């Protein structure tokens, strides 16, 4: 304290250690009568103080003035001033012989203890007060968050095994809902006659963050993709939805975001850790909070209703680059007719997301406390998340997981697909070979840019030799019943015969379990020996080395998947036909020159 905090007293010099304690010890000195100079009541009532060293006037005024002027550590001056006052000496000194005399050792010890006690009390009050305020605000943010069940009961994918450092990939499903259950959502989304109806998941993206947190991938599935929807439970409606085959956007109305997650897991075989969902109003609020995004169109655009295509986002921009935020950002994210299709819309959404991440990084928003608090306030009000992600700390930790990934290691694309045979003009289906290859990359935690991340080259040292084929037990599982197709009857037995012909005399059929891709699984605890045995089976049947996986199986297991419905050996894949990255509207995070082409009827 540079000045005395008591009104009416002038400035006094700081003691040498005041900066260390954050406390002015002289404020708690006592006067000649044993009372505190800073107690309640009039101060300096005996008149002006005199310079240090003066004898002062008679009575307590002289004592007070001299004592105030003397500095701590100058006890001689303070004692001299006290003795020169009218109140010094005589019976008063005799009465204070028990140690309460002003200059005595016991008095100084008592003064020190009093200062320490008050310092501790004040610090405790400050800490408790600020901590209490922080706790209350933290609880306020937590109370903003709306949570839901991670799964709707139809999820059975297994979490990836940790790498050598104990890290696992992070998979988060991002969902954009077209819900019109609030006045704001109805205003922003139009279609007032849809108010209160079951919501659709118009936007669905899987965010995959590598186990080492060095790269990230985002894969979108178009809303009108026909897939198998699993059985889902809607606890709010106390209703169970039976499995069916339908477009993926309808999964949200069959048990909420948890059913969308289950559908993705069934389709991809990828374990998804969390989901996050936002509606129209949430998009607008979050866009304003993060400062919008930089986007680009090659031609003037006006996404308006037409006779052929009613509705539209009403996005209206001139050709070139723009920063969109608020309602205009929502219009950009919802535009599909002017961008040609749902695939064009996904590409535009990826452009927007990459720009948001770039801007937040360039503005150091991840380390700007004030900015983070503003974003946190908005995000917690706007997002709905799966229950295990439902605290501010976990959302903050998630942001920190992403902030150090370089922009050129963030890749976004749309799932490979083909026209839907049932409705080729409106719907699509996954391009099985290429989509399966894409899901396999994510399951195996391989980056979509196919960079090696500086990882050391595989060891060339030889591991253990495989167990002799004639003594190796192999269980063969028929998993061909996927993607809406019936399982091939007797398929496991056919492959068992092929294995036995190659010397694996102990091969036998196991229980059926649908699987999109074929693989050879060995028990995790079997280690290098289990891997060597599995590789010998894969080699015998022409399966790639990537098909060999450590799993929770009890013994060596060959899963004959939907990608191998006939033949004694695994079908050779045409690299061109199985390239998962070809024609997928891929966008790299470092590409600042991307620009959307506008479909001719929507140009002005």
N, C-alpha and C positions, 0 to 999 in steps of 0.2 A: 504494500500500500504506500504510494508516494505521499499521500495526505492523510491526516487524521480523519477518521470517518465520523467523529463527533462534531456536530455543527457548532461553530463559534470558535474552534481552535484552528490556529494557523498551521501551515505545512511544517513538517519536521523531517529531518534527514533520516534515510533508511539505515537500518543497522546492517552490518556486513553480511549477515546470513538471512536477511529478509527474503531475498530472491530464492533462496533454497527452500525455505519453509512455506513461502507464500503467505506469510503471517507476520504482523508487526508486533513483536513481543512487548514493546513499550506501552501498547494500548492497555495492557493489563497490569501495569505497575500500581502500587498502592501509595496513598499519601501518608503523611506523618501520623495520622490518627488510625491507620490500619485499613481505611476504606479505599475502594477503587476510585482513581481519579476520573474514570469514565463511567461511573454509575449514573443512574438517572438523577436529574436535578440540575439546577443552574450551574454553569461552569464559569470560572474566572470572575466570580462575583466580587472578589476583593480588589478588583482593579487590574490595570495592565500588568503583564508579566514583565520582569526585568531581565536584562541580559544574563547569560550563564556566568556564574562566579560571583554575582552580587549578593550581598547579605539579605536584600529584599526588605520589605516592611515587616512589622511585628505581626505575629499570629500566623494562621494557616496560609494566608495569601503568599507570604514569602516562601514558605515551605513548598507550596504547590508550584509556584513559578520556577523556583530553582530546580526542583525535582524534574519538571517537564523539560527544562532546558538541558539538563545533564543527559548524556548519552549512555546507553547500556554499555557496561564495561568500564565506565568512568565512575566507579563506586566511591572513590575518594571524594570527588566533587559533590556527588549526591549526598554523602554523609556529612560533608562539611556544611553544605547548605542547610541541611536539616538541623545540625547543631547550632547554627547561627540564628535560627528562627526563635521567635518568642516562646515556642512550645517545647524547646529542647531542654534536656537535662533533668535533674531532680528526681522526684518520686516517680515520674512517668517512666524514666529509664530503669529504675529499680523494679517497677511493676512488670517491665518487659523482659526481665532477666531469664524467663523461661524459654527464650529463643524467638520471641515475636518481635524483638527489636528490629527496626527497618534494615539496618546494615548487617545483621547477623547471618551466619551460615544457614540456619534453619529457615529464616524468612526467604532467603534466596532460593532454597530448595523448594519451598512451598510455592513461590512464584513460578518457578520452572514447571512444577507439576500442574499448576493451574493452566498455564499456557498450553502445555501438551494436551491436557484434558479438553480444553475448548477447541484446540485445533482438530483433535480426533473427532469430536462431536460434530463440528462444522463440516469436515470432510465427509463424514458418514452421511449427514443429511444431504449434502450435494450429490454424493454417489447414488444414494437411494432415490433421490428425487429424479435425477437424470435417467437412471436405470428404470425407474418406474414409468417415466414418460415414454422411454424407448420401448419398454415391454407393452405398454398400452397401445402404442402405435403399431407395434408388431402384431398384437392380437387383433387390432382393427383391420390390418391388411389380411390377416388370415381369415377373419370373418367375412371378408369380401368374396373369398373364393368359393365357387360352387363346385361340388365334387360329385362323382358318380362311380359306380362299380367299374373296375378295370375290364372285366369280362362279363358277357351275358350267359355264360355257362357252356359255350360251345368251343372253348379254346383248349387245345391240347399240344401246341408246339412246345419244344424244349429249349430252354435258355442255352446259349452257346457256352462251351467250356472256356475257362479263363486261359489266357496266353501264359507264357513263361513268367511274366511279371505279375500275374494274378489279375490282369485286367480283362474285362469283357466288353463287347460292343454295346452301344446304346441305341435302341430303336424306339422312335416316338411316332405315333400316328397323328397327323395334323388333319383336322376335319373342319370344313366350312359348312355350316348349316343354313338352309334357306327358311328356317323357322319364322313364322309370322304370328307369333303369340304375344306380341307387344305392339303398342301404338307406333313406336319408333321403327320396329322391324317392318310393319305393314307399310309405313310411309316410305321407307327406303327401298323395300322390295317390290312394291306394287302388288298386283293380284290380290286385291282386298277380299275377293271371294274365297281365298285360300286360308283366311285367318282361322286358327285353331285346328287346322288339319295336321296330320302326321308330317313331321319335317323330313326333308331329304338331305343326304350328304352330297351336296353339289361339288365340293372340293375334297379330295382325298389324296394325301401325300404321306409317304413314309420317309421320315428322316433317319438315316443310318449314320451314326458316328463311330468311327473305327475304335477298336479297343485301346490303341495307343493315343487316341485323340489327335491324330495328325491329318486326317482327311474326313470328309463328310459327303454323303450322297443323298439326294432327294429324288424319289420316284413317284410320279403321279399315275393314278389309274383314272381314265375318263369315266364320268358319272354313268354313262350308258353302256358300260361293259357288262355283258352277261356272264355270270359266274354261279357257282353253287353257294347258296346261303345256308349256313348251318342252323341247327336248332338253337333258338335264343329265348331267354326268359326276360320278360318285362316285369320287374318287381313293382313298378309304380302302378301298372294296370293289372297285376296279378294274372298275367297271361303268358302262355308258352307258345312260341311260333315254331311250327314243324319245319324241317329242312325243305328247301325248294330251290329251283333254278330261276333266277331273276336278275334284273340289272342291279348293279352294286349300290346305286344311289338309294334304293329302297331298304337297305340294311338298317339305316338309322331309325326307321319307324317300327322296327321289329324288336326293340329292346335297347334303344339308345346307342350311344357311342361304343358301349361294350360289345354290341352285336357287330358293328363295323369292324372292330378289332378282331373278333373271332373270324369274320369272313376273310380278312386279310391273312390271318395266320393259316387258315385252311387252304387258301389259294397259294401262298408262298412258302409255307413251312418255316417261316421266320418268326422267332419269338419276339413279341412286341412288348416293351417294358411299360409304356404309358401311352395315353392319348390326351390330346388337347383339342378343344372345340371352341369355335367362335361363331357368332351370328352376325347379321348385317351391321347392327349398331356397334358391336364390338370391333369390327373391322375399321369403322369410321373413327372410333375413339382411339384405338391403338395407332392407326396411321397418323393422327394428329400428334400423339404423344412422342412417336419416334421421329417426327419431322418429315414424313412422307418418303417418296422414292423417286428416282430419276428414271424416266421411261422414254421410249422413242417410237415414232411411227414414220414409215417411209412416205405415206400420203396423208392428206387431210382425211379425218375419220369422223363419221357421224353414225353411231350404232342405233338406228331408229327402227320402229316397227315397219314391216312391209306386208304386202298381201300374202306373200309366200311364207314369211316368218313374222308372226305377231310378237309383240314384246320387244325387248332390247334393253341394253344398259343405259342408253342415252349419253354415252361418252362422246364428247365433241372436242376434237383437238385439231390444230393445224399440223402439217407435216413438220417433223423435227423432234428435238428433245424437249421434254417438259418435266417439271417436278409436280407430282400429283399427291394430294393428301386429302384427308377427310372423305366427303362423299364422292369426290372425283376419283380417289383411290379405289373406293368400292366399285365405281363404274368400270374402272380399268380391269379390276380382278374378275368382274362378272361378264365382260365382253367375250362373246364367242362367235356370233354371226359375222361381225366385221372382220374377225381374225380367221374366218373360214370354217372353224369347227371347234369341238372340244379340245382337239390337240393343239390348235393355235392358242386357245385360252390357257392351256397348261403352260405353254411356252411363255406367254405374257406374264403369267403368275410367277414363273421362275425368274424372269427378268426383274420383276418387282422385288421379290425376296432377296435376290443377290444385291440389288441396289440398297435395300434397307440395311443389310449386314455391312456392306462397304461403308455406308454413311456413319453407322454407329461406331465402327472401328476408327474411321478417320477423325471423328469428333471426340474420341476417347470417352465415349458414353459409358463404357463398362467400368471406368474408374472415376467418373464424375458423380459424386454422391447425390447432389441435388437432382441431376438428370435421372439417375437411377431411381430415386424416390418418386419422381413424377411418373416415370414409366411403370414402376411397381404399383402405384395407386391405380393407374388406368388399367393395367393388365389384370390385376386381381379382381377388378370389377367386371372386366369384359370376357375373361376366359372361364371355361368350365373344364376341369381336369379330372383324370382318374384319381381315385382316393389316395393312393400311395404317393402321389405327387402334390398333394393338396396343402402345402405350407409354403410360406414366403421363402424360407431358407432353402427348401428343395428346388423351388423355381430359380432362386438366385444361383444356387450351385449349378443348375443346369446351364444357365447363361455363362457361367465361368468355364464350364466344360467346352463351350463353343468359341469363346472369344479369341483363343490363340491359334485356331485353325487358319492357315493361309488361304486367301481368297482363291488362289489358283488350284487349291486342293478341294474346293467345293464344286461338285458337279450335280446338275439337275437334269432329269429327262422324263419322258413319258413311256409307260410300259409298251413293249412291242405288241401289236394287235393285228387282227384280221377282221374283215366284215363278218357280221353274225349271219350264219346261214338262215336263221329263222326270220331275220329282219335286217338285211344288208344295208338298207338305206338309213336306218336310224341307230342301230346298235353295232357293237364290235364284240369280239371274243379275244382272249389272250392268244398271241401267236405262240403255240405251245413250246416248240423247240427253243425259240429265242427268249421267251419269257422265263422258261425254266432255267436257262443259262444265266439270265440276269438274277433270278432269285438265288441261284447257287453261289454267285459271286458275293451277294450280300450275306448269305448264311456263312460263307467261308471267310467273311471280312476282307474281301479283296476290293481295292479302290477302283472306281469306275474309270479313272484316268489311267489305270494300269501302270502307274509309277511304282517303283520298288520301295519308296520311302526311305532309302538308305539302309534297308535292312541287310544284315550280313548274308552272304551267299550260303545256300544250303551246305551242310557238312558233307564232305566226300568220304568220310570214314564209314566203313561198312558196319552195319548193325548185325544183329543175330540172324542166322539163316532161318528160313521158314521151316516149320514142322513138315515132315514128309506128308505128301498129299494123301496117301492111303491110311494115315492115322489121324487126319485132321477132320474133326466133326464140323459140318457146316449146315445151318438151318436155312432153308430157302423160303421166303415169304412172297406170296402173290399180292403185289400192290398195284395191279394194273387198273383197278376200278376207280379212276379219277376223271375229273373234268366232264362229269355228266355221262361218262361211258360205263358200260357194264364191265366188270372184271372178266378177263379171258379165262374161261373155264379150263382147269388143269394146267395153267401156266407154270405154277411152281414145280409140278411134276416133270414138265418138259425140261426145265432148266436143271433139275436134279439129275435127270438122265444124261444131260450134256456134261455135267460136272463128273459124274461117275465114269463117263467115257474117257475123261482126262485124268483119271486116277484118284479122284476124291471119293473113295468107296463109302465113306461115312456120311455123305450128303443126304439130307432128308428134308421133307416138306415141313413147314411150320404153319402157324395161323396166318390168315389173310389180314393185311392192313394196308389201306390205300396210301400210295405215295406217288407224287408227280415225277420224281426222278429215281433212277436205280442207284444203289450204293451198297458198299460192303462195310458193315459195322463190326467193330471189335470192342470188347469191354475196356473201359477207361483204365482199370487197374491192371490190364494185361501188358501195358507199356510197349516197349520196342518189339518184344516178341509177338504180341498181338497184332501190331501194325504189319510186321513182316508176313505173318500168316494171311492177313487180309489182302495184302498186296499180291500174294501168290494166287489167290482166288480171282482177283480182279484181272491179273495178267492172263490167266487161263481163259477167261471169257471175253477179253477185249475191252474191259471197262477202263476208263482213264484213271490216273492216280488220284485225281481230285475226288473220285467216288469213294475213296477209303476214308473212313471217319471213326474217331473214338466216340463211343456212345455209352448209354446206360444198359445196353443189352447184357444178358447173362453169358452168352457165348457167341462165337463167330456167326454172323447173320448176313445173308445175301438178300437184299430187298429188290425184287424185280418190279420196277416202277412203270408208270404210264408211258414212259419214253421207250419201253422195250416190250412190245406186245407180241412179238413173234421172233422166231429164229433161235439158233443155239448159241450165238455170240452177239454181244452188244452191237447194235447198228452203228456203223461209222458215221460221224457227223460231218456234214459239209460246212466248212468254216464260214462260207458266205451266208449260208442259210441259217446258221446258228449264232451269228454275231449279235449279241444282245444290245449293242449300242448303235446299230445301223438304223437310220430313219426313226429316231426317237426324240427329235426336237431338243437335243441336248444343249445345255447352256452352261458354260464355265463361269465361276464366280468372278474371275479376273477380267472377263470380257466386258469392257465398258462401251464397245461399239455396236452391240446388238441393237437391232431395230426391227419392228414388226411390219410385215406386209399387210396392207389393208385390202380386203376383198372388194372388187370393183363396185358392186351395188351400194356400198356404204362409204364411198368417197364423195367429197364435195369440192 
